[in-house]
Amino acid sequence: MDIDGYVADADAAYPMHFHREQMPAWLHATATALGFRAPDPARPYRWCELGSGAGLTALVAAACNPAGHFTAVDADAAQIARARGIAERAGLANLDFVHADLREYAAQRGEAFDFIVSHGLWAWVSEAVRDAFLGIVERRLAPGGLLELGYMSHPGASQLQGAQRLLHEAGRHLEGDTAARVTATLALLRDLADGGAGLFAEHPGAARQLDAMEREPAGYIAHEFLGAHWQPQHVADVIRAFAGAGCDFIGSATPIENIDALSIPGALQARLRTLPPGPLAETARDLARNQSLRRDLFQRGAQRLGGAAHLDALDALVFAALPGAPSALDGDLRFDTRIGPVTGARELFAPALDAIAQGPQSFARLRTLAPYDARPGLLNQALQALTWAGFAHACLPSSRDTSADALARQLSPLPGVPALALLPVIGSAVLRQVPR
């Protein structure tokens, strides 16, 4: 089945993916760390996912966040029906799945959303659908509301354009079902790479990307690359598009990318500080990181916090250790980033890790510890890095009963679902450690 040039094929279903960066507590903590007043996940709020696919992110969000009301919209009727059935069996009364093309949904009236999130849509759809997306954001994102947008970006994804075109043409011309056409096209790409094709000879990154594609299921490749409109995006264009919808770019929903010291080659950091923030600086950062996937964070009418107000907002955050987090550091931390391994000095991270290993700790309590007692900004960056690394996470202020257990029972027997541990205390989930 083809939806405006996007492949939605039952014989190669898109696998379920969970995006932690779209969870309300994550977005609230990240925006707060950046110095912006964010919607409060302790109060009733509305959250919407545009392009929900198999619906796993929305299901987890609703099950672990009883204070919110969740809406998930997608044009694939089969995916929506399946996700809706899971939600009904899990008793998720705070979640609505909506079957609609975004051009249809843009014409519908409804309440404003405090959070709008989307992953895997913006770079895959036609200009008409992107225009509808912008219209939804302009009309339905509440003042002060947050938008998280995940999309393929230049220059890191630029080399994929040739391979994508070959996959798209194969989808049109080769025989067999979708999975068979994907398999045949990947084999053709492998023959080209092994035979010395110029793309792979001159761009070693293209060979690594092909290696990664061969490890993915056919359904993923079909949905990612067979569509007619797939096109990596330039961040400057995206920032300007959402500025036209009343949204200000405030940073990345990937916290480490808000810290140049951990995400930009050292020799370039001083040069980047000379650039005006916004489209120019973000374009330079994408080149510095060879960025292929961005998770941009926007706010409807940016609400920047002043110094004292920012510290008050940080002090109110509470952080917990996640399963698998080190309780004590024998040496420095190693962060595996897009620019390679980056060292996190033990003396900067050990005090926070040691404290949260004993139980959830407020930012206010943690900043009484050395070396943060005179440098709360250092603690802010340390916690954001630990959050990105999967060692720490902001907690919800409430521990009311949720439907997390009921959803977990529904998900556990389903094939292709990531092994998730649902954690209502953080309003999110983490990948389970699977024994070898």
N, C-alpha and C positions, 0 to 999 in steps of 0.2 A: 504494500500500500504506500502511496506517495501523498504527502500532505504539503502542498505548496513547495514541492521540490525536496522535501525532507523525507527520508526513508523511515517508515514505520511498519516493519514487516514481522508478521507473527512467526515466521519460520526462523527468525534470527532476532529474538527479543533482546532489547537493551538490558544489560545486567543492572541489578540494584546497586546504587551507590549512596553512601551517607556522607554529607558534607558538614563537618563540625563548625565550619566558619559561618554557617547560616543560622546557628542556634541563637536565640535571643540573649542568653547570658553572655555568650562569646562576643556578640556584636556590641552589647552594652559595655562590657569591660574594655573592649578594644577602642571604642569611641572615647570612653572616659580616659584611657591611657593617652590618647592623642590630644586630650584637652577640650573635648566637646561634650555638651550636656546631652545625654542619650535618653531615649525612652526607658522608663523604669520597669523591669520585668517583674517587680513585686506587685505592681498594680495591674488591673485588667488592661489588655492590649490586644491588637489585631495584627496578624502576621500573614503574609501572602507569598506563595512561591509561584512564579511564572515559568512554566515549562517544567512541571514536576516529574515527568517521566514515570518511573516505576513507583514513585511516591515514598521511598524509604525515609528521606530526610523529613518530610512533613509528618509521617507517622511517628517517628521518634520525637520530634518537636512537640507534637500534641500530647503524647503519652507522658512526657517528662516535665511538662509545663502547664499545670492546670489553670494558671491565671490567664493564659492566653487563649484566643480563638484563632484557629488556623484555617486557611483556605489554600488549596492547591489546584492549579489550573494547567491543563494540558490538552492538546488537540488529538491525542491518540486515545480513541475510545476504549480499546482493549486494556491499555495500561491503567486508565482511570477506573474501569470496572473492577480490575483485579485489586487495585489499592483500596477502593471503596469497600470491597468485600472484607479485606483484612481489617480495616477500621471498624466496620460494623461488628465483626466477630470479637474484636478487642474492646468493644464498648466505648469507643472514643467519640463522645458527644460534642467535643470542642473542635472537630475537624470536618471540613466540607471539601469533597473532591468535585471539581467542576470540569465537565467535558466541554471545551470551547477552543476554537482558534482565537488567538489574541486579538485579531481584528474584530471578531464577534464580542469578545469579552470587553474590549475597549468601549463598546457602545452601551454596555450595561451600567446602570447606576448602582451605587452601594455605599456603605460606610467607608471612611478613610482607614488606611492601614498605618500602623506605627513602624512596621518593618515590611519591606518588600525584598525578596531575594530571588536570584536566578543564577543557575549554573548550566552551561552547555546549551545555551539558546542564542545569545546575541550574535555570535560569530557563525551561526549555522543557518540562519533564516534570511528571507528576502528583505529588501529595504522596506517593503510595505509592512511586514510584520514588525520590524524594528520601529517604524513610525508608530504603530499601534502600541507597542511597548512603551514608548516615550509618552504617548497620550495617557496611558494608564497611570504611569508614574506622576505625570503632571496633575491629573485629576484626583488620584486616590491616595498618594503618599501624604500623610498628615504633616503639618508644620513641625519641624524638628525631627521628623521620621527619618529612619535610616534605610538606605538601599545598598544591598551587596550584590555585585555583578561579577560573575566569573566568566572569562572568555579567553579564547586563544589569541595570542598577541604576537606582533612582530617585535624583534627580529627572530626570536627563538623558534617560532613556528613557520617562518618563511620558507625554510627548506622542505617543509611538508607539502607545499602547494603542488609541486610536480607529481608526487606520489598520489595526492588526493585526486588530481585530475585523471590519472590513470585508473584509479579505483572507480571514479564516477563513470568514465567511459566503459569500463568493464561491466558495471551495473547495467548499462544500457545495451551492450552488444553481446556479452557472453551468454551462453545457455546455462540452465540449471537454476536451482533456488539461490536465495541470497547468500547462504553460507558457502555454497559451492563456488559462486562467483568471487567471493572474498578470498577463498583459499587459492583459487586459480590466479587471481591478480597478485596476491602476496608472493606466490611462486614465481610469477613473471618479474616482480620487483627484485626478488632474490637473484634470479638469473642475471638481471641487469647489473646488480651490485657486484656479484661474483665475476662477471665478465668485464669489469672495468669501465662501466658507464661513467661518463664525465661528471654527472651530478654527485655520485658517490666518491669518485676519485678526488674531486676538488673540494668536497664538503664532507669531512669525516663525520660531522654531526648527523648527516642524513643516514649514514650506515647505522649509527647507534639508534636513531629513531626507528629504522626498519626492524632492528633487533627487538625493540620494545613492542612494536606492532605485532610481530609474530608470536609474542607471548600472550596476547589478548584474545579473548573469545571472538568468534566471527560476528556475533551480535553487536559487540562493542564497536568493531571496525566498521560495520555496515552503518550504524547510526552516526558514527563520528565523521566518516569520510565519503560515503556514497552520495550524499545529498548534492543538490545542484547549486546551493548558495554558500557553501562553506568558504569562509574567507577570514584569515587572521586579521585582527584589528590593530590600528595604531592608537595608542593611549591618548594622544592629543585629540584625535577625532572623537573618541568616546567622552572625554572630559567636556569638550565643547557641546556635544549633543545633549548631555544631561544638564549642562548649564542652561541650555535653552528650555529645559523642562523645570527650571527653578531649583536645581540640585547642585550643591557645591561639593567638589572632590575634597575629602578630608584625609585620605590615606588608604592603606591597604588593610583588608580583613585578614591578611597573613601577617601576624604581628612582627616577625623578624624583618620583614621588608620595610618596616617603619624605622628600623635602626640601621643606619648606613654602616656603622662600625662592624656589624655582623653580616651584612649582605652586599657590600660594595667593595671591590678591591681597594686595599689601603692607599695605593698611590693615587686613586681617583677621588677619594673622599673630600679632600680640601677643594678640589676643582668643582665638585658638584655643589658645594656650599656657596659658590659664587653665583649660581644660577637662580633666577626667580622661581619660586614654587609654582607648581601647576604643570601645564602641558610640556614646556621645555625641559624642566628638571626631570619629570617622569619619563620623557622620551630618552633622555640621557641615561637614566637609571636602567631602563629596559635594555639599552645597548650594553651597559656595564655588566648586567647580569645575563645577557642573551636570553631575555625573558620570553617564555613560550606560553605561560598561563598567568593571567592577572586575576586578582580578586579585589576589585576596586570598591571602596566604601565612600558613599555619598550621603549628604544630609540635606533635607529640604529646608533651606535657609539656615546655613551653618550657625550653630549656637556655641560659640567659643567661650570657654570658661577663663576668667581671670585667675591670677596666681593663687590667691587664697581660696577661691571657689573650686579651682582645680584640685588643690590639695585636699579640701573637704570631700570632694567626690571620690578621690582615690582612697582616702581614709575609710570610706564606707564600704569599699570592696573587701570581700573575704575570699581567701584562696585556700584550696585543699590540694593535697598530694594525690596524684592519680596512681592507679595500679601500675607497678613496675618502676615507679620513680625511685631513684637512689635515696636512701635515708641518710647516707653519709658519703662524702666524697673523699677518696684517697688521693685524687689528683685533679687536674683540670678537666672541665667538660669539653667534649668534642661535638660541634654542631656541623652536620653535613648539609651544606647549603648549595645553591646553584653556582656559587663561585668556588666551590670546593670546601674542604674541611676548615672550620674556623674554631680557634681555641677560646673557650670561656674560662677565665682564670678562676681557680678554686675559691680564692678569698672573696670573690664577688658573688658567687652563687651558693656556696656551702651554708652560710648562715640562714638564708631563706629556705633552702631545702631541709636543713636540720629542723627548723621550726615547724614547717607544715607537716613534716613526718610525724610530729606529735599530735596533730589534729588541725582542723581549719584555723587559720589565723587571719586577722584583719590586716589591711595595709597599715593602719594606724599602729598596731602592735609591732609589725615587722620593722617599721622605720625607726623604732627605738633601738634596734640592734646595730652594732658596728658591722660593716662600714656605711650603713645607710642613715645613721642618726643625724648626720649633717648633710646628707645628699639624697633626698627622697627621689630625685630624678634617676639616680642610679638604681634604686630599688624598682622603680617603675619599669625601666628597661630590662632588669634582670627577670622580673616576673613575666614580662611579655615574651622574653626569649624562652623561659621555662614552659610557658603555655604552648608556644609553637612547637617545642620539642616533645610535648606530650607528657611532661612531668608535673604540671600544675594546671589548675583551672579555677576560674571564678565560681563561687558558690551562689546558689539562689538563697534569698533571705528567708524562705519558707520551706518547711519539709512536709507539707500536707500530702495526704495519700494521693497517689496517681494511678494511672492505668499501665504503668511500665511493665509490671509482671504479666498482665494480660496480653500486652502486645508481644512480649518476649515469647510467650507460649505459642502465639500465632506465627511468629517468624521462624522459630527454631526448625520446624520440619520442612520449610520451603527450600527448594534447590536454588543455589546461586546467591543466597543472602549472606552478606559479610557476617562474620562471627562477632556480634556486638554485645557488650555489656551495657545495659541501660542504667544510668546513674541519675536518678531524680535530684540528688543533692546538687548536681551541677547543671541540671536541666538539659542533659545531653547524653552521649554514649561514647564509649571507647572500644577499639578493637580488642577482643579477647586475645590473650596469649595462648596460642594453640601449641600443645606439647608436641615435640618432634618425635 
